Amino acid sequence: MMNINMDDIKKAVHILQAGGVIAYPTETVFGLGCDPDNTLAIKKLLAIKQRPEEKGLILIASDFAQLKPYLLDVDDDIAAKAFSTWPGPYTWLWPAKKETSTLLRGQHDTLAVRVSAHPIVRELCQIFNKPLISTSANKAGEKPAQTGAEVKAAFADELDYILEGATGNAGLATGIQDLVTGNIIR
């Protein structure tokens, strides 16, 4: 069982609520995250990562209910594909509501979403009471950080907080698949 420091989780949530960008451990690597409903925070995250807006981002949550405000309803049989892999290290491209920010979905009609099994991520999202953005903690084109020390080395003082903890052992990247077409993206 992973040791979770609740004071650190609460500090991270406070920073997210204030519009900050944090780094945190996920199933695979450290992620960068912010409030998905805060445009300034998203733009700050994209600038830090040097990621183009049109690529889109992943939302990570502790349960599907946190993701529903951003997504269109789909047939139960289609949704069951995603639910069979969650919680876990699998990301699905789900049809997004038109009002879902293009900063989140990029140039796509879908939004990349995941219900995490990582205990720190789950606790973070539960206390934050919403999903957060999850993109690998690296500058575009560089190797993702595996530890808090690697995050600090890569980003120095650009981030508002690094939530320490161990990453999971799910490999280098989560799988990504289109929910409707079944196309495997990675």
Secondary structure in CASP SS format (residue, H / E / C, confidence):
PFRMAT SS
TARGET T0000
AUTHOR 0000-0000-0000
METHOD secondary structure of the structure
MODEL  1
M C 1.00
M C 1.00
N C 1.00
I C 1.00
N C 1.00
M H 1.00
D H 1.00
D H 1.00
I H 1.00
K H 1.00
K H 1.00
A H 1.00
V H 1.00
H H 1.00
I H 1.00
L H 1.00
Q H 1.00
A C 1.00
G C 1.00
G C 1.00
V C 1.00
I E 1.00
A E 1.00
Y E 1.00
P E 1.00
T C 1.00
E C 1.00
T C 1.00
V C 1.00
F E 1.00
G E 1.00
L E 1.00
G E 1.00
C C 1.00
D C 1.00
P C 1.00
D C 1.00
N C 1.00
T H 1.00
L H 1.00
A H 1.00
I H 1.00
K H 1.00
K H 1.00
L H 1.00
L H 1.00
A H 1.00
I H 1.00
K H 1.00
Q C 1.00
R C 1.00
P C 1.00
E H 1.00
E H 1.00
K H 1.00
G C 1.00
L C 1.00
I E 1.00
L E 1.00
I E 1.00
A E 1.00
S C 1.00
D C 1.00
F H 1.00
A H 1.00
Q H 1.00
L C 1.00
K H 1.00
P H 1.00
Y H 1.00
L E 1.00
L C 1.00
D C 1.00
V C 1.00
D C 1.00
D H 1.00
D H 1.00
I H 1.00
A H 1.00
A H 1.00
K H 1.00
A H 1.00
F H 1.00
S C 1.00
T C 1.00
W C 1.00
P C 1.00
G C 1.00
P C 1.00
Y E 1.00
T E 1.00
W E 1.00
L E 1.00
W E 1.00
P E 1.00
A E 1.00
K C 1.00
K C 1.00
E C 1.00
T C 1.00
S C 1.00
T H 1.00
L H 1.00
L H 1.00
R H 1.00
G C 1.00
Q C 1.00
H C 1.00
D C 1.00
T E 1.00
L E 1.00
A E 1.00
V E 1.00
R E 1.00
V E 1.00
S C 1.00
A C 1.00
H C 1.00
P H 1.00
I H 1.00
V H 1.00
R H 1.00
E H 1.00
L H 1.00
C H 1.00
Q H 1.00
I H 1.00
F H 1.00
N C 1.00
K C 1.00
P C 1.00
L E 1.00
I E 1.00
S E 1.00
T E 1.00
S E 1.00
A C 1.00
N C 1.00
K C 1.00
A C 1.00
G C 1.00
E C 1.00
K C 1.00
P C 1.00
A C 1.00
Q C 1.00
T C 1.00
G H 1.00
A H 1.00
E H 1.00
V H 1.00
K H 1.00
A H 1.00
A H 1.00
F H 1.00
A C 1.00
D C 1.00
E C 1.00
L C 1.00
D C 1.00
Y E 1.00
I E 1.00
L C 1.00
E C 1.00
G C 1.00
A C 1.00
T C 1.00
G C 1.00
N C 1.00
A C 1.00
G C 1.00
L C 1.00
A C 1.00
T C 1.00
G E 1.00
I E 1.00
Q E 1.00
D E 1.00
L C 1.00
V C 1.00
T C 1.00
G C 1.00
N C 1.00
I E 1.00
I C 1.00
R C 1.00
END
